[in-house]
Amino acid sequence: MENFKLRLKSHIEHVKKVREHCTTEETTKQALILPFLDILGFNAYDPQKVRAEYGADFPGAKYGERVDYALFCQGVPVMFIEAKSYTEKIDNHCPQLSRYFNSTPEVTISAITNGVEWRFFTDLKEKNIMDPTPFIRIRMDDITDSDAEQLFRFRHDKFKPEALRTLAEESVYISAFVKVVSESLREVDAEFVRFVASRANIGRQLNQRFIDSITPLVREAVQRSVSAMVVSGLSSKPHVIEDHTTDAESTTSHIDEEADIVDADNPNIVTTHNERVLFEKIASIVGPEHDLQPKDTESYYSVLFQGKTNRWLVRYHDKKNRSSIQLPFDITPIASNEISRARLEHDGNRIFIEKPEDVLRISGLILDSLEFVKNDENFRKRRT
């Protein structure tokens, strides 16, 4: 990874130095695009990895369509690249790239570039139909560590189509979440104020009059929190918001949120921090309108629907060596594919996770589990 970053850094300096001279498409290819492909492990002089002017005819459409570059892994085309001159804007060429992509089902990723800006596409909305918007946009003159880490997954020896599609999904979700969070922090609407007040456990009835009265306070709290996070990110030591509580108050109110909780009636039942986080993440997936309750035992931790012990969405085995979860239904080939796309492994009905947050990557299966336990018919069949 470090060697990749060093080569990428050198390429970035090269791009900044020579881009103004790349006034034609061919010069852009030779000076900006092919060197970058070489960094990714796709040697332009190896036709087993890179083929120029690759035929990509769509049945019944214009004959003789050719994409600038097709990248290959193990003899199969996995990515198409449409190249443009550095001086060209690439906004108007996506329909052309889409035709190439749609004509070749084996290809899971496509890109359009002028050597400086790269836009990567896949088919999240409809299988084998290129999405109209890219899931990643990267500029070689303004690249971040996160960009470098994402590009590393495009290397020839790392290229895994399903993993890249998962990356695409995550990128789309993150963009949508960032937009919602930014708007919430900027506007501080009543729903956001109600959420903050409920999580703060302030012991007041959250009627509209009270929500209106504390909205300015929540807005100020948001400003302080954002400022504190900015300062923390720029300094070596975390910035702490000034706390005006007394030492006595601090001592009595301090609680180790990660500490284990031992059942008073059965000391063999210990609820771990990971188990509590798992419940929180699953609750966030299914939404607050569903009645979920935790249930810990000596053997495993369960998330129950309506407190019914036979209607568990998930059973969690929190182990130091390898934790796992179980779902109440058999893992089908489709579900297995979803688990693989989430970069997780499973053995039968047991899905292995490194941390409880990993369940967010298989949120579709968690929702399937919810539908399963809500369906009375599934439990009638079990009794017969």
N, C-alpha and C positions, 0 to 999 in steps of 0.2 A: 504493500500500500504506500509506504513512504517513497519507494523508488518511482511509483506511478505519479505521486504528487510532485516529485522533483521534475520528472519529464514533462508533466502538464504545466508546471510553472515556467519551464524553459520555453514551451510552445506558446504560452500566453505572451511572453516578452517578444517572441518572434512575430506573432500576429500583430502586436502593436507597432512593431518596427516596419513591417513590409506591407501591411494591408492597403495603404494608399496607392501602392503600385499595382494592385490587383484589379485592373480595370476591365478585364475580360473574364469570361467564365473559365476558360482553360487555365489562365494564370492563377485564378482563385483555387482551382482544383489542385494544381501542382504545388502551390506555395502554402495554402492554408488547410485544405481538406484532407489530402492524402497523408501529410505528416501526422495529423491528429488520428486518423484511422490506424496508422502504424503504432501509435502510443496505446491504442486499444487492443493491439495484437492482431489487427487485420492488415497484413502486409499486402500492399497494392500489387506487388510483383508475384504473388502467389495466387493463381486462379482457383485454388481450392478454398480460398478465403475471400477474395475480392474479384468480382467480374464487372467490367465496365460495359455500358450500353447493353444491359441485360434485357432480353425480350420479355415484355410484360403485357401481352395482348389480352384484352378483355373480350370474351366470346360475344360476337354480334356487334362489337363496337369497332372503332377505328383500328385498322390493321397496321402493324409495324410499330406499335408503341414500345419505347425502350426507356428504362429508368437508368439514370447516370451510373449508379453503383448498386450492386446486390452483394450483401455480405453473407457468407456461408459458414455453417458449422456442421461438421460431419456430413457434408455433401448435400445439405438442405438449405435453401435460402431462408434466412431468418430476419433480415432487415433490408429495407430499400432506402436509398438516399438520393434525393433530388438536389442537385448542386446549381447554384446561381452565382453570378458575379458579385463581388463584394459591394459594388455600387448599386446593385439591385435591391429593392425591397422584396421581401419574400411573402408578403401577405396574399398576393394574387395568384400564387402557384399551387395552393393546396388542392384545388379540384383535380389538377393534373396528377399530383402525387396520389390522391385518393383512388384514381382509376388504376394506377399500378398496384396499389395495395390490395384493392378489392378483387383483382384478377388472380391473385396468388394466395390461396388459403394457408399455405405453410408459413407465410410471412406474418409475424406478430407485431413487429415494430417498424415504423417508417419515420424518416426524418427529412426535413428540408433545411438547407443552410446556405448562407453566403460566406461561409468560412469564419465569420465572427459570431453571428447568432445561429444557434441550433434550436430547432423545434422538433420535439419527439411526439409521435402519435401512436395510438393503438386502437383497439376495438372494444371499448368497455360498454358502449350503449347497445351495439348490435354486432353479433359475431360475424367476423370477416368483412365488416363495413367500417372503414376508417372514421374515427370520431372527428367532428368538425373542428375541435379545439385541441391543442397539444396538452399533454399531461406534464411536460417539463419544457421550460424555456431557459436556455443558458446562453450567456454572452461571454465570449472568451476574454473580453476586456474588463469584465466585472464579475469574476468568478469567486465563489465562496467555498469554505470547507465542505459545506453540505452538498454543493454542486459537485465537487470533486468525488465525494463518497458515492453520489448517485452515478456519476460517469464510470466509476470503477466497476460497477455492476454490469456495464456494457462491454467489458473486456471479452475477448474471444474465449479465454479459458474460464470465464465466469458467466458466460451468456446462458441464461436459463429463461426461456420465454414466459413460463407461468410466473416465475419470481418477478420478472419485469412488469408483467400485467398487474401483479399485486402492488408493486411500486407505483404503478400508474394509478391504481385505485386509492392508495394512501395519499398520493399527491393531490388528487382531486378532492378527497375528503378534507385534507389539511387546508387546502385553499378555501373550501366552503366554510370550514370551522373558523379559520382566521377572519373571514369576512363577518361572520356572525358575532364572534367575540369582539372584534373592533367596533362594530356597530353598537353592540350592547354597552361597551365601555364608553363610547362617545355619546350615546343618547341617554343611557341609564333610564330605561323605561320602567313602568310599574312592575312588570313581570320580573325583571332583573332585581329590582329593589326587594320584592317579595322573597325571591330566592336567597338573597344575602341575609335578610332579616331572619328567615326561617333557619338557615344554617348557623346563625350567630346565637340562637337559643336565648333571645333577650326576654322571653317570658311575657310577651304582650300579644293581644289578639291582633292579627294582621288584617284589620279592616281597611277599607280604602282611605279613610280619613287619616289613619296612622301612617299608611304607606306614603301618602302625599306629604305628611309632615317630616318624614325622615329621608325623603328623596334627596334634598340638598346635602344631607350628611353622608349618604351613600356615595353621592357624586364626589364629595371631597375625599372620602376614603379611597375611591378608585384612583383619584389623582395622586394621592400619597403613595398608594401601593405601586402604581406604574413608575413613579419617580424613584421609589426605593429599588425596584427591580432594575431600572436603568443604571443607577449608581452601582448596584451590586455587580452588574455585568461588566462595568468599566473598571472596577477596583479589584485588588487582590483579596480583600476581605469583604464578606457580605455586609451590606448596609442594613442596619436595624432601625426600624421606625421607633421613635422615642415613645417609651411606655411610662406613663405617669402613675402606675400603681405602686403602692408601698412595698417594701421588702416582705412584710407579713402577708400581704395579698398575693405577691408573687409566689411565695413559698406554698401557700395553701392551694393556689389555683394551678400550680404546675402539675401536669399529668403526662406521663410517658405514653404517647399515643401508640407506640409500637410494642408496648409490653404485652406479654401473654395474659390472657384472662382465664383464671382457673375457676371451674364450676364449684360453687360452695357446697353442693350436695354430692358431687362426685369429682374428687381431685384428679382422676384419670382423664377427665375431659378438659382439655386445654385449648382454648380458642386463640389461634395465632393472629398476628397482624396480617399475614398474607391471606388468611381465611376471611378476615373482615374486609380487606381490599377487594377480594374476589366477589363478595356479595355486593359491594358498592358498584363494581364495574358491570355486573350482570343486571343490577337494578337500573343502571344508566342506559343499558341496551334496550330493555323491555319497556321502560317508561314508568312514571310514577302512578299511572292509573291501574297497574296490576298489583295485586296483593301478594308480595313475596315476603317470605320469612326465613331466617337462618335457622339451621338445626345442626348442632354439633354432637358428635358421638365419639366414642373412644377410637373408632376405626376410620371415620371419614367425616367430612363437613358437607352438609347438604344445603341447597337453596330450594325451599319448598314453595309450591303454589297454594295459596290460601291456607297455609299451615298444615296441609294434608301430607302425612309422612310417605304415602305411596305415590304422591304426585310431585316428585322432585325433578327440577329442571337439570340440575348438575350435582354430581357428587365429586368432591375435591379431596384428593389425597396429597396433603402438604408434606413432602419428604425432602430431606436435605440433599439427597443424591439426585433424585429425579421426580419432580411433582407431576401429577396428571389429573385429568378430569374425566368423568364418564357422563354420557348422555343417556336418556331413557329409551333410545331407539337404536336399532342396528345401523352401523355406518355403511351406507350404500356407496357404490362407485362414484356417484356424483358428489356425495359428502366427502369421500376420500380425496377427490380432486380439489375440493374447496380447502381441505386441510393442507394439502401439499402446496397450493397457491399461497396460503398464509405462512409458508415456510415452517410448518409444524409437522410432527410425526405422530403416527398412531399405531397401536397394536390391538386389532379388534375394535372394541368400543372404547378403549382407553386412549385419550389424546394427551400427549406429553407437552407440558408447558414449563418454561423457565421461570416465569413470574406471572402473578395473577392478571396483570394487564394484557397478557397474550390473548385472553378470551375476546378482547375487542377486535382481534384480527379474524375471528370466526363468528362475528355477530350474527351472520345469517343462520348459522347452526343453532345459536342460542335462541333465536326467534322461532326456529323450527321446533326446538324443544318446548318452548312455551305453548305453541299450538298443539303439540302432542299431549301435554298434560291437561290442557283445557278441554280436550275432546273426550267426553265420557265413554264413547264407543271403544276407545283403546283399552279402557280398564274393565269394561264388560267382557271383552274378549279374553283378558287375562284370567278371569275368574272361571271361565268355562273349561 
